[in-house]
């Protein structure tokens, strides 16, 4: 009987340790990233969509091109008009110098030439908008359109995320929120194979007001109804994934000075 009691106590001790280690973290959350929805600045048919989903892009890389042939043809015609206008301006300048034409005729020719050049500049800008460039360094997460489809400014073409630094949005109970401040460094644990991978995170945001505990988030004390949202920046070594979970362990002590 004594041996049986000892065995029962041992099993209960192991269960207590297992349950206690399960909630040994101070907060739990999900990794997010800074994401950009890229849309066309003008309408047009997509003739090229360069990167594939999951591919890394650098700021300034070509993401997509829209059909600009009609505009390019219009530009070529405009260049011919500009050259003719310049020739006319040069002819009138010679005539005006020889007192063979009026100043008004020359001024009109100069104005016509300037007007055409401004029109060309606007056309060049419109053609440039047919090429979509990556606004940030990151990874193309999703495509919302394909080659051959019609793009418009109101319809996003793709989503690009900066994954060099991911942001863990965790939720702290009232008793723990007083232990951290902006800029604090905390320990972040992420599932890795059969164990955990440890990272250092920096607190970048602390909510001013509490909110009801999100259903998808587990807290240290599941009896808590109100929690505070906190964002923690973590440098990504390539293993961190958007949407994965992380656990936060605060430094020991009442407040991290």
Protein Blocks (a to p, Z undefined) as FASTA:
>chain_A
ZZmmmmmmmmmmmmmmmmmmmmmpfbdcdddddddddddfbdcddfbdfbdehiacdehi
afbdcdfklmmmmmmmmmmmmmmmmmmmmmmmmmmmnopacfklmmmmmmmmmmmmmmmm
mmmmmmmmmpccdfbgcddfbdcbdehiacdfklcfbdcddfkbccddddddfklmmmpc
ehiacdddddehjbccddddddfbdcfbdcdddfkbccfblmbmbdcddddddddehjac
ghiacdddddedjbdZZ
